[in-house]
């Protein structure tokens, strides 16, 4: 049983931008996300539920203007949904427990890592530094954050 969930308290704590992105399926402007340039070792979790989403070891610079990852840390925490908005057919990525809009997944990622690019809004993520992961309850993921 997971302790990760969406709560009214978590929603109330979001900034206007975090709310727009996660709850209204918005997209932050490219090159503006605070986690885009983050190269620290750690884990990226859902800003709403805290569920583990991506590891620093799987983050790469795709040049697209948003944080990009080659795979989720736990596929069970990711829903992939066909998105036909804006005249395109894309695959939206949402968190399972928080039901937060995270971004989209594309098939133009690094071939050696599986070929996927999870293009994720910084506004939907919270970064937990490797040194804080045990205290924050993410010890089980320590082996996955170091590439």
Phi and psi in degrees as a GROMACS rama.xvg file:
@    title "Ramachandran Plot"
@    xaxis  label "Phi"
@    yaxis  label "Psi"
@TYPE xy
-85.3172  144.959  UNK-2
-96.2398  4.14505  UNK-3
-85.0708  124.01  UNK-4
-155.439  161.296  UNK-5
-85.3806  131.791  UNK-6
-132.398  157.785  UNK-7
-63.9447  -31.8124  UNK-8
-65.7268  -42.9787  UNK-9
-64.7222  -41.2061  UNK-10
-64.7669  -42.5581  UNK-11
-64.4848  -26.1469  UNK-12
-82.7776  -9.27582  UNK-13
-70.3295  146.448  UNK-14
-71.6006  168.773  UNK-15
-58.5246  -41.8145  UNK-16
-67.9279  -43.6821  UNK-17
-60.9516  -40.2927  UNK-18
-64.9984  -46.7399  UNK-19
-59.0226  -43.2813  UNK-20
-72.0103  -53.5261  UNK-21
-76.3145  -37.933  UNK-22
-98.1367  -23.3815  UNK-23
-115.925  14.7903  UNK-24
54.4866  40.4833  UNK-25
-81.0739  175.452  UNK-26
-133.281  128.949  UNK-27
-71.712  153.846  UNK-28
-62.2475  141.228  UNK-29
-59.8577  148.073  UNK-30
69.3094  12.4941  UNK-31
-110.236  -14.9433  UNK-32
-68.2754  137.093  UNK-33
-68.4561  -18.5535  UNK-34
-99.2556  -0.0169231  UNK-35
-55.9115  -47.7698  UNK-36
-92.7925  3.22677  UNK-37
-65.6482  122.734  UNK-38
-117.879  9.1169  UNK-39
-67.7617  155.221  UNK-40
-84.9983  130.018  UNK-41
168.518  -159.415  UNK-42
-124.843  146.036  UNK-43
-106.579  123.671  UNK-44
-119.576  162.159  UNK-45
-63.3781  128.934  UNK-46
-62.8738  -25.7712  UNK-47
-89.2338  -51.365  UNK-48
-102.818  -20.8944  UNK-49
82.284  1.80024  UNK-50
-66.7033  140.39  UNK-51
-66.5853  130.815  UNK-52
-118.506  -52.6947  UNK-53
-140.307  153.227  UNK-54
-109.465  148.302  UNK-55
-57.7827  -31.3912  UNK-56
-64.9847  -20.65  UNK-57
-103.244  5.35043  UNK-58
-85.0084  140.02  UNK-59
-145.233  159.723  UNK-60
-88.1183  104.272  UNK-61
-92.3022  -11.6726  UNK-62
76.731  11.6589  UNK-63
-91.1021  -13.1541  UNK-64
99.4076  -0.712499  UNK-65
-131.972  153.95  UNK-66
-56.1809  136.213  UNK-67
-126.757  141.258  UNK-68
-133.208  146.983  UNK-69
-81.9798  -21.1409  UNK-70
-164.507  157.667  UNK-71
-75.4097  155.834  UNK-72
-74.3137  -31.5024  UNK-73
-138.939  104.335  UNK-74
-60.6751  -25.3452  UNK-75
-65.0807  -19.4562  UNK-76
-94.5164  6.4704  UNK-77
-121.787  128.303  UNK-78
-104.138  134.315  UNK-79
-113.118  123.612  UNK-80
-128.611  135.719  UNK-81
-64.9669  129.304  UNK-82
-120.713  114.669  UNK-83
-108.608  21.2652  UNK-84
-77.6283  164.91  UNK-85
58.7635  27.5733  UNK-86
68.87  19.9847  UNK-87
-128.787  160.146  UNK-88
-111.886  113.899  UNK-89
-132.124  172.735  UNK-90
-110.724  110.201  UNK-91
-75.1861  145.694  UNK-92
-114.523  124.287  UNK-93
-127.352  151.345  UNK-94
-76.6774  146.06  UNK-95
-71.1678  -52.7086  UNK-96
-80.3635  -38.6839  UNK-97
-85.5286  -18.1965  UNK-98
52.4404  36.2736  UNK-99
-86.4804  139.266  UNK-100
-71.0913  125.348  UNK-101
-103.831  -42.1243  UNK-102
160.595  -140.266  UNK-103
-139.979  158.501  UNK-104
-115.027  137.069  UNK-105
-125.986  163.594  UNK-106
-100.804  27.1083  UNK-107
-113.661  28.8095  UNK-108
-84.9812  -176.904  UNK-109
-61.5743  121.615  UNK-110
-58.3006  -42.3448  UNK-111
-63.8493  -20.9656  UNK-112
-103.755  13.7798  UNK-113
112.215  -10.1126  UNK-114
83.0908  6.44314  UNK-115
-102.826  150.659  UNK-116
-130.057  106.019  UNK-117
-84.7916  106.606  UNK-118
-94.48  106.672  UNK-119
-121.393  136.623  UNK-120
-71.1049  129.807  UNK-121
-56.9182  -34.7873  UNK-122
-63.524  -17.4915  UNK-123
-96.0336  -2.00934  UNK-124
-116.059  152.142  UNK-125
-123.889  132.01  UNK-126
-94.5479  130.86  UNK-127
-112.695  113.544  UNK-128
-62.3652  146.831  UNK-129
-50.0924  -40.4244  UNK-130
-68.7444  -15.2369  UNK-131
-107.819  -2.70017  UNK-132
-64.792  -40.046  UNK-133
-64.1401  -50.2956  UNK-134
-62.0088  -31.3024  UNK-135
-85.3717  -1.91287  UNK-136
91.6881  18.1153  UNK-137
-113.473  26.3214  UNK-138
-56.1237  -33.7353  UNK-139
-61.1493  -17.9285  UNK-140
-103.945  3.17209  UNK-141
-57.0232  -39.7082  UNK-142
-68.4371  -19.6064  UNK-143
-91.4667  -13.0543  UNK-144
-87.6738  -17.0591  UNK-145
-104.062  111.478  UNK-146
